[in-house]
Amino acid sequence: MTIAALVVFGAVSAATAEDVNDYPTSARAEYVFGCMKANGENRQALDQCSCSVDVVASLLPYDRYVTAETVLSMAQVQGNLGGQFRSSLQATTALNDLRRAQAEAEVRCF
């Protein structure tokens, strides 16, 4: 390989790794803690939930994850405000994206 090819390959690899790693540590930890609460608080659950958040992060950009998490939270609010989060096309799309990523993580990790 030439040096130029190596530089281009390195730039592409770095961008891909950065894209996959755009979830802050606190968001990953929060996901794993919630997952472990639902799946058991043991070593196996830790491994599976850590795998799960990695899969979700590889399939769903962090900004879409935040949108979906916000929709989930706000949809629980009673009244008109919560209704807007339960019924809008953007909210439904964001939730569907998250659910697809979580389903893929379930297949790969559990």
Backbone bond lengths (Angstrom), bond angles and torsions (degrees), N, CA, C in turn:
res aa  C-N    CA-C-N  psi(-1)  N-CA   C-N-CA  omega(-1)  CA-C   N-CA-C  phi
1 M - - - 1.452 - - 1.522 109.45 -
2 T 1.283 114.47 146.47 1.452 117.93 176.31 1.514 109.23 -83.64
3 I 1.310 114.75 165.56 1.469 119.53 179.22 1.518 110.52 -62.61
4 A 1.331 118.13 -39.94 1.468 121.21 179.53 1.524 110.71 -61.11
5 A 1.338 116.89 -41.62 1.462 120.60 179.28 1.523 110.62 -64.82
6 L 1.320 116.89 -40.24 1.461 120.69 178.16 1.523 111.42 -64.11
7 V 1.314 116.82 -40.13 1.463 120.81 179.08 1.517 110.08 -64.49
8 V 1.346 117.11 -44.92 1.467 120.42 178.81 1.526 110.18 -63.52
9 F 1.337 117.21 -45.57 1.462 120.99 178.40 1.524 110.83 -59.61
10 G 1.320 117.36 -43.93 1.462 121.82 179.05 1.512 112.06 -62.57
11 A 1.314 117.54 -40.05 1.463 121.32 179.30 1.520 110.75 -66.26
12 V 1.337 117.35 -41.59 1.460 121.27 178.67 1.525 109.96 -65.83
13 S 1.323 117.73 -44.09 1.464 121.55 179.53 1.522 111.15 -62.46
14 A 1.330 117.10 -42.52 1.463 120.76 -179.88 1.519 110.61 -65.14
15 A 1.316 117.51 -41.60 1.463 120.52 179.69 1.520 110.16 -64.08
16 T 1.326 117.63 -41.87 1.454 121.11 179.72 1.528 110.67 -64.72
17 A 1.298 117.38 -45.45 1.467 120.53 178.80 1.522 110.65 -62.63
18 E 1.320 116.72 -39.82 1.464 120.62 179.45 1.520 110.76 -66.43
19 D 1.327 117.78 -41.13 1.457 121.51 179.03 1.523 111.23 -61.99
20 V 1.328 116.90 -42.28 1.461 121.31 -179.30 1.524 110.49 -70.61
21 N 1.309 117.58 -26.70 1.455 122.54 -174.54 1.524 112.56 -102.54
22 D 1.340 117.82 30.32 1.457 118.89 -175.97 1.529 113.40 -87.90
23 Y 1.321 118.32 -0.34 1.456 120.95 176.17 1.527 108.59 -82.49
24 P 1.324 118.04 127.94 1.470 119.15 176.86 1.532 110.49 -64.72
25 T 1.299 115.24 154.03 1.468 120.90 -179.25 1.524 110.84 -56.35
26 S 1.318 117.67 -40.26 1.466 120.15 -178.49 1.529 111.59 -63.54
27 A 1.332 118.05 -36.71 1.465 121.30 177.93 1.521 110.58 -68.05
28 R 1.331 116.27 -41.55 1.464 120.11 177.34 1.532 110.51 -63.48
29 A 1.323 116.83 -43.26 1.466 120.75 179.99 1.526 110.69 -63.69
30 E 1.321 117.04 -43.48 1.458 120.73 179.35 1.530 110.76 -61.11
31 Y 1.333 116.79 -42.50 1.461 121.41 177.64 1.531 110.12 -60.39
32 V 1.330 116.79 -47.61 1.466 121.10 -177.77 1.529 110.50 -64.33
33 F 1.329 118.15 -42.55 1.471 120.32 179.03 1.528 110.66 -60.68
34 G 1.328 117.15 -46.12 1.464 120.73 178.90 1.516 112.16 -63.29
35 C 1.316 115.64 -42.88 1.462 121.35 178.41 1.528 110.82 -61.40
36 M 1.316 116.50 -42.84 1.466 120.03 -179.84 1.527 111.48 -66.72
37 K 1.320 117.40 -35.56 1.470 120.34 176.63 1.525 109.93 -60.07
38 A 1.330 116.07 -37.65 1.464 121.02 -177.70 1.524 113.26 -82.38
39 N 1.330 117.80 -22.64 1.459 120.87 -171.11 1.522 114.94 -120.24
40 G 1.312 116.54 6.79 1.459 119.74 -179.89 1.515 110.24 108.62
41 E 1.279 115.30 142.54 1.463 120.55 -177.21 1.516 108.95 -103.42
42 N 1.338 114.95 68.67 1.454 120.54 -179.30 1.533 109.13 -139.10
43 R 1.301 115.27 178.12 1.471 120.67 -175.72 1.526 112.23 -62.96
44 Q 1.320 116.98 -39.79 1.461 120.34 179.67 1.529 110.63 -62.41
45 A 1.325 116.76 -43.58 1.462 120.56 178.24 1.530 110.74 -63.87
46 L 1.330 116.97 -39.22 1.463 120.50 177.46 1.528 110.19 -58.32
47 D 1.323 116.84 -47.93 1.465 120.87 -179.95 1.524 111.33 -63.44
48 Q 1.327 116.89 -45.30 1.459 120.72 -178.55 1.527 111.62 -66.74
49 C 1.313 117.33 -41.63 1.467 121.05 -179.10 1.524 111.42 -70.39
50 S 1.324 117.31 -35.25 1.468 120.81 175.62 1.519 109.93 -64.78
51 C 1.315 116.51 -42.07 1.460 121.33 175.84 1.528 109.72 -61.56
52 S 1.321 116.13 -44.00 1.462 121.81 -177.27 1.527 111.93 -59.52
53 V 1.314 117.78 -46.76 1.460 119.51 -179.25 1.527 110.71 -66.38
54 D 1.323 117.37 -33.13 1.462 120.03 176.73 1.528 110.90 -65.22
55 V 1.328 116.89 -40.83 1.464 120.47 178.22 1.526 110.26 -66.01
56 V 1.324 116.91 -46.71 1.465 120.58 178.67 1.528 109.86 -57.63
57 A 1.320 116.71 -45.24 1.470 120.83 -179.04 1.523 111.66 -64.74
58 S 1.321 117.64 -30.40 1.466 119.98 179.72 1.526 111.92 -76.42
59 L 1.335 117.34 -21.01 1.459 121.38 -176.16 1.528 113.93 -104.44
60 L 1.316 116.50 -23.49 1.465 120.87 -172.52 1.524 110.06 -129.25
61 P 1.328 117.70 117.20 1.469 118.91 177.82 1.534 110.62 -58.17
62 Y 1.308 115.18 150.42 1.470 120.15 -174.73 1.532 112.28 -58.06
63 D 1.319 118.34 -39.35 1.467 119.29 -179.18 1.533 111.36 -63.48
64 R 1.336 118.06 -34.51 1.473 121.18 176.54 1.536 109.89 -70.94
65 Y 1.322 117.17 -36.06 1.458 121.43 176.90 1.531 110.19 -62.45
66 V 1.328 116.42 -45.56 1.466 120.95 179.13 1.529 110.25 -61.63
67 T 1.320 116.71 -42.31 1.466 120.43 178.05 1.520 110.61 -59.25
68 A 1.326 116.82 -47.44 1.460 120.60 -179.04 1.533 111.48 -64.29
69 E 1.314 117.21 -42.18 1.464 120.88 178.46 1.537 110.89 -63.74
70 T 1.311 116.88 -38.07 1.467 121.30 177.23 1.517 110.46 -64.92
71 V 1.319 116.44 -43.30 1.464 120.83 178.05 1.522 109.95 -60.81
72 L 1.324 117.46 -45.76 1.463 120.46 179.02 1.523 111.65 -58.51
73 S 1.304 116.36 -42.20 1.460 121.25 -179.26 1.531 111.42 -69.54
74 M 1.314 115.89 -48.38 1.468 120.25 -175.77 1.531 112.89 -72.06
75 A 1.314 117.74 -26.60 1.465 120.93 179.39 1.531 111.24 -65.05
76 Q 1.322 117.49 -18.40 1.454 121.25 178.89 1.524 112.64 -81.05
77 V 1.332 117.08 -12.63 1.456 121.66 179.84 1.531 108.86 -71.38
78 Q 1.308 116.54 132.87 1.456 121.57 179.41 1.524 111.00 -72.40
79 G 1.299 116.51 153.82 1.454 121.74 172.59 1.513 114.25 89.68
80 N 1.333 114.07 -162.92 1.458 122.18 -173.76 1.529 112.76 -63.10
81 L 1.322 117.25 -41.46 1.464 120.19 -178.80 1.528 110.73 -60.46
82 G 1.302 117.39 -48.68 1.460 120.95 177.76 1.511 111.98 -63.93
83 G 1.334 116.52 -35.88 1.467 121.38 178.72 1.511 112.36 -61.07
84 Q 1.318 117.10 -35.83 1.465 120.89 178.42 1.526 110.36 -63.34
85 F 1.312 117.25 -35.56 1.462 121.15 179.81 1.533 111.78 -79.59
86 R 1.326 116.57 -22.40 1.461 119.56 178.82 1.520 112.61 -84.31
87 S 1.326 117.56 -21.65 1.461 118.89 -169.53 1.529 115.95 -118.67
88 S 1.305 119.76 -10.16 1.462 119.58 -176.07 1.528 111.38 -75.26
89 L 1.309 116.02 149.97 1.458 122.11 179.40 1.529 111.01 -62.39
90 Q 1.333 116.69 -41.83 1.465 120.30 179.84 1.528 110.66 -62.43
91 A 1.326 116.98 -41.75 1.464 120.62 179.60 1.520 110.56 -65.50
92 T 1.312 116.93 -44.53 1.462 121.05 179.54 1.516 111.14 -62.60
93 T 1.314 117.41 -41.90 1.463 121.78 179.01 1.526 110.91 -63.34
94 A 1.324 117.16 -45.35 1.461 121.22 179.66 1.526 110.81 -61.35
95 L 1.317 117.24 -43.56 1.465 120.85 178.82 1.527 111.46 -65.16
96 N 1.326 116.56 -41.15 1.466 119.60 178.67 1.520 111.18 -63.24
97 D 1.329 117.14 -39.81 1.467 120.71 176.96 1.527 110.78 -60.90
98 L 1.328 116.73 -45.21 1.467 120.82 179.31 1.521 110.55 -64.24
99 R 1.310 117.15 -44.33 1.471 120.54 -178.98 1.528 111.66 -63.41
100 R 1.328 117.65 -38.77 1.469 120.31 176.88 1.529 110.60 -63.98
101 A 1.329 116.45 -43.39 1.471 119.82 178.98 1.524 110.66 -64.13
102 Q 1.328 117.19 -40.50 1.462 120.21 179.09 1.534 111.57 -69.04
103 A 1.319 117.16 -34.18 1.463 119.95 176.94 1.527 110.24 -65.48
104 E 1.322 116.35 -42.12 1.463 120.03 177.07 1.527 110.40 -63.44
105 A 1.326 116.83 -40.36 1.471 120.68 178.13 1.531 109.99 -64.02
106 E 1.301 117.43 -38.03 1.468 121.29 178.06 1.534 110.34 -60.92
107 V 1.312 116.26 -43.81 1.468 121.07 -179.36 1.536 110.35 -65.56
108 R 1.321 116.89 -43.55 1.464 120.60 -175.77 1.526 113.81 -76.99
109 C 1.317 117.50 -30.49 1.467 120.14 -168.02 1.522 115.85 -111.83
110 F 1.305 117.90 -22.27 1.467 119.12 -173.28 1.482 112.84 -112.85
